Amino acid sequence: MAIESPKPPGTLSARQLADLQAAGMKTPFERRLIVTSRMADGYLLTEDGRKHLQHVFTVWFPRFIHRDLTDDTVRVDVVVRQGTISGRKVFSTSFLRADGTEIKKTDYDEDRLTGAQCPTYDQTRSGYCGSKGGADFRLIIYTPTR
């Protein structure tokens, strides 16, 4: 008589998952994405505008782009510029593979981003990583089991 395991084969225990996370490795249940952003040449923001942009990149942008990610997307590069028609921010977004080749490029108007829903976006573990060479870097984590 076979002993039945409470977990399906290939499932990691809570301890194994914790060990992987402590070692800095992603678990099989999450997806990590690097988002780099910079302002277009000549486009300047006030301090309030910068705070609002930080809010957009923290709350709305990761939720909205999730539907456009492909399996091989590991990085997203964003150039923020002023829209010619709306006058609002436009996010020119390039989706990139690990080797740096571009998968696709899409422009998102700021008004389209707000209100996006994505239950897999883990906002508490995602965050700002710093800046270098005029670009800001963020780590975005999606956890399907949330």
Helices and strands as residue ranges (DSSP letters): H 14-22, E 31-39, H 47-55, I 56-60, H 61-65, G 66-68, E 75-82, E 89-96, E 102-109, H 110-113, E 127-132, E 135-142
